[in-house]
Amino acid sequence: MNPKSPVVVWRTALALATLFLTVTLPGYAKTHTVALGKPQAVTFPAGPKEDKPEKMTVRALYVDDKLKEYTTGETHDITDRLFVVRRAFRVNDRLPEEKAPRWLWQRGGWLQVDRVSAHISALNLPEFDGFYSVAVWYRDYAAYCGTAADGEKLYAVVAQLGSRKPLLRRVLGDPDFSGQPDTACEDDPTWQRHPPRVTFTDPKGQKLTFTVRGKSADLVDDNEE
């Protein structure tokens, strides 16, 4: 067939147009599948000497059937597109003189997952302690008791997705590092709506309630309704 014939020219133009549409139109963008695998029971070290294993359930996080991360705990939907979940991972506890790896499960920070783009990103939650802290989510806010880098202070923290600085960072007292997980707070923070409020319990058992307003959180006055 003559390469300059109208039929060949038409077919070439059609192929180029199809390629252009495939590359440029959003409707032709590749779709991704994000899924969590079956729960798996494991243990992680606890106690002052890490000699008291605690139970933990982990689930693999897959993107297009490829393993990306391990997770633990329940997911929290931020929107119908975004959700957050806590990361789990294994660390090699092998000493230099030992030959074989010694894998230990650990709990990490939080991940943000986009169901559409399949993008996974690590969240920066200030003062969040992977062993002692428990994050309680409401909308795109995370409330938790965090610890200072030197371990000398315990903080009530409210962080919001997309904000570099926490909305709330208030000293609660001195932390009690007993070697038991999830014990940074006396009780887990509790949320209420209309208006959004969160209540923390300090080490002495006193409850402190804060109202979340815009980009800040203010302590509720005893006479405030």
C-alpha positions as CSV (number, residue, x, y, z in Angstrom):
1,M,0.0,0.0,0.0
2,N,1.3,3.4,-0.9
3,P,2.4,5.2,2.3
4,K,1.1,8.4,0.9
5,S,-2.4,7.1,0.0
6,P,-5.4,8.7,1.7
7,V,-6.1,5.5,3.7
8,V,-2.6,5.3,5.2
9,V,-2.7,9.0,6.1
10,W,-6.1,8.7,7.7
11,R,-5.0,5.7,9.8
12,T,-1.9,7.4,10.9
13,A,-3.8,10.5,11.9
14,L,-6.3,8.4,13.8
15,A,-3.6,6.6,15.7
16,L,-1.9,9.8,16.7
17,A,-5.2,11.3,17.8
18,T,-5.9,8.2,19.9
19,L,-2.5,8.4,21.5
20,F,-2.9,12.1,22.3
21,L,-6.3,11.5,23.9
22,T,-5.0,8.6,26.0
23,V,-2.1,10.7,27.4
24,T,-4.0,14.0,28.0
25,L,-7.6,13.3,28.9
26,P,-8.3,12.6,32.6
27,G,-10.8,10.0,31.7
28,Y,-8.0,7.9,30.3
29,A,-5.9,8.2,33.5
30,K,-4.8,4.9,35.1
31,T,-7.0,3.8,38.0
32,H,-5.5,2.3,41.1
33,T,-6.7,-0.2,43.6
34,V,-6.0,0.4,47.3
35,A,-6.8,-2.5,49.7
36,L,-6.0,-3.8,53.1
37,G,-5.1,-7.5,53.5
38,K,-6.3,-10.0,56.1
39,P,-5.6,-9.4,59.8
40,Q,-2.5,-11.1,61.1
41,A,-1.8,-11.6,64.9
42,V,1.7,-10.6,66.0
43,T,3.4,-9.4,69.1
44,F,5.6,-6.4,69.9
45,P,8.0,-5.9,72.8
46,A,6.8,-4.0,75.9
47,G,7.7,-3.6,79.6
48,P,10.8,-1.8,81.0
49,K,13.1,-4.5,79.7
50,E,11.0,-5.3,76.6
51,D,10.4,-8.8,78.0
52,K,6.6,-8.6,78.1
53,P,5.2,-9.1,74.5
54,E,1.9,-7.3,73.7
55,K,-0.5,-8.5,71.1
56,M,-1.1,-6.5,67.9
57,T,-3.0,-7.1,64.7
58,V,-1.4,-6.0,61.5
59,R,-2.7,-5.8,58.0
60,A,-0.8,-5.3,54.7
61,L,-1.6,-2.2,52.6
62,Y,-1.6,-3.0,48.9
63,V,-1.6,-0.7,45.9
64,D,-2.5,-2.5,42.7
65,D,-1.8,-5.8,44.4
66,K,1.7,-4.6,45.4
67,L,2.7,-4.5,49.1
68,K,3.5,-0.9,50.2
69,E,3.2,-0.8,54.0
70,Y,2.0,-2.7,57.0
71,T,-0.7,-1.1,59.2
72,T,-2.3,-1.7,62.6
73,G,-5.6,-0.6,64.1
74,E,-8.7,0.8,62.5
75,T,-8.7,3.2,59.6
76,H,-10.3,6.7,59.9
77,D,-12.0,8.3,56.8
78,I,-11.1,11.9,56.5
79,T,-13.2,12.3,53.3
80,D,-14.6,9.8,50.8
81,R,-11.2,9.9,49.1
82,L,-8.7,10.2,52.0
83,F,-8.2,8.0,55.0
84,V,-5.6,7.7,57.7
85,V,-4.2,4.5,59.3
86,R,-1.4,3.8,61.7
87,R,1.8,2.3,60.4
88,A,3.4,-0.9,61.6
89,F,6.9,-2.1,60.7
90,R,9.6,-4.7,61.6
91,V,13.0,-3.7,62.9
92,N,16.1,-5.9,63.0
93,D,17.2,-6.3,66.6
94,R,20.3,-8.3,65.6
95,L,23.5,-7.5,67.6
96,P,26.8,-7.1,65.7
97,E,28.1,-10.4,66.8
98,E,24.9,-12.3,65.9
99,K,24.5,-13.7,62.4
100,A,20.8,-14.2,61.9
101,P,18.3,-11.3,61.8
102,R,16.0,-10.9,64.7
103,W,12.9,-9.1,63.5
104,L,10.6,-7.3,66.0
105,W,7.3,-5.7,65.2
106,Q,7.0,-2.0,66.1
107,R,4.2,0.6,65.9
108,G,4.9,3.8,64.1
109,G,3.2,7.0,63.2
110,W,0.2,7.6,60.9
111,L,-0.2,7.4,57.1
112,Q,-2.5,9.3,54.9
113,V,-3.8,7.3,51.9
114,D,-5.5,8.7,48.8
115,R,-7.8,6.1,47.3
116,V,-7.9,7.7,43.9
117,S,-4.2,8.5,43.2
118,A,-3.0,5.7,45.6
119,H,-0.5,8.2,47.1
120,I,0.7,7.3,50.5
121,S,2.4,9.9,52.7
122,A,3.6,9.9,56.3
123,L,1.9,12.3,58.6
124,N,3.9,14.6,60.9
125,L,2.1,14.6,64.3
126,P,4.2,16.7,66.7
127,E,5.3,15.0,69.9
128,F,3.5,11.8,68.9
129,D,5.1,8.8,70.6
130,G,4.9,5.6,68.7
131,F,4.8,3.5,71.8
132,Y,2.9,5.6,74.4
133,S,0.6,7.9,72.4
134,V,-2.9,7.1,71.2
135,A,-4.4,9.4,68.5
136,V,-8.2,9.9,68.6
137,W,-9.5,11.3,65.3
138,Y,-12.4,13.5,64.6
139,R,-12.8,15.0,61.1
140,D,-9.3,15.9,60.1
141,Y,-8.2,16.6,63.7
142,A,-6.0,14.2,65.8
143,A,-6.0,14.5,69.6
144,Y,-3.4,12.7,71.6
145,C,-1.0,13.0,74.6
146,G,2.5,13.5,73.2
147,T,5.9,13.5,74.9
148,A,8.9,16.0,74.6
149,A,12.0,14.8,72.7
150,D,13.9,14.6,76.0
151,G,11.0,12.7,77.7
152,E,10.6,15.4,80.4
153,K,7.2,16.8,79.5
154,L,3.7,15.4,78.7
155,Y,1.6,17.5,76.2
156,A,-2.0,17.7,75.2
157,V,-1.9,18.0,71.4
158,V,-4.4,18.6,68.7
159,A,-3.1,18.5,65.2
160,Q,-4.9,19.1,61.9
161,L,-4.0,17.7,58.5
162,G,-2.3,20.3,56.4
163,S,-1.2,22.4,59.3
164,R,2.5,22.6,60.1
165,K,2.0,23.7,63.7
166,P,-0.4,21.9,66.2
167,L,-3.6,23.7,67.0
168,L,-3.0,22.9,70.7
169,R,0.1,22.1,72.6
170,R,-0.3,22.4,76.3
171,V,1.8,20.9,79.1
172,L,-0.1,18.3,81.1
173,G,2.6,17.3,83.5
174,D,5.4,14.8,83.8
175,P,5.1,11.5,81.8
176,D,5.1,8.2,83.5
177,F,7.1,5.8,81.3
178,S,6.1,2.5,82.8
179,G,6.9,0.5,79.7
180,Q,3.3,-0.2,79.0
181,P,1.9,0.9,75.6
182,D,-0.8,3.5,75.2
183,T,-0.3,5.0,78.6
184,A,0.7,8.6,77.8
185,C,-2.8,9.8,78.7
186,E,-4.6,8.8,81.9
187,D,-7.6,8.3,79.6
188,D,-7.9,8.6,75.8
189,P,-9.0,12.0,74.6
190,T,-12.8,12.3,73.9
191,W,-14.4,14.5,71.2
192,Q,-17.8,16.2,71.0
193,R,-19.3,18.2,68.2
194,H,-21.3,21.6,68.0
195,P,-18.9,23.2,68.8
196,P,-16.0,20.8,68.3
197,R,-14.4,20.1,71.7
198,V,-11.9,17.7,73.0
199,T,-11.3,16.6,76.6
200,F,-7.9,15.5,78.0
201,T,-7.2,13.9,81.4
202,D,-3.9,15.0,83.0
203,P,-1.7,12.7,85.2
204,K,-3.5,13.9,88.3
205,G,-7.0,13.0,87.0
206,Q,-8.1,16.5,86.2
207,K,-10.1,16.9,83.0
208,L,-9.3,19.8,80.6
209,T,-11.7,20.6,77.7
210,F,-10.7,22.7,74.7
211,T,-12.8,24.2,71.9
212,V,-11.4,24.0,68.4
213,R,-11.8,27.3,66.6
214,G,-10.3,27.7,63.1
215,K,-6.6,27.2,63.5
216,S,-6.4,27.2,67.3
217,A,-7.9,25.4,70.4
218,D,-8.9,27.3,73.5
219,L,-9.4,26.1,77.0
220,V,-13.1,26.1,77.9
221,D,-14.0,28.3,80.9
222,D,-16.0,26.6,83.7
223,N,-18.9,29.0,83.1
224,E,-18.9,28.7,79.3
225,E,-21.9,27.0,77.7
